[in-house]
Amino acid sequence: VSTESWNDYVAMEALDTKVVIGAIYSPLGPLGDFFEDKIDNVILFKVKLTPAQIATLWNDGD
């Protein structure tokens, strides 16, 4: 995963790496640093969204 900061997701670059939502994955041990009660909604897309598409989803969401 590549990020500009912890708050701004950029892209999935390491396609052979496990994806974990709600915790931090370490190949050296078990999952850790669980994000308890920190995540409300998750959406995965097969395509890259434009800033306009993201704004529409964000502003029209619940």
Secondary structure by P-SEA (a helix, b strand, c coil): ccccccccccccccccbbbbccbbbbccccccccccccccbbbbbcccccaaaaaaaaaacc
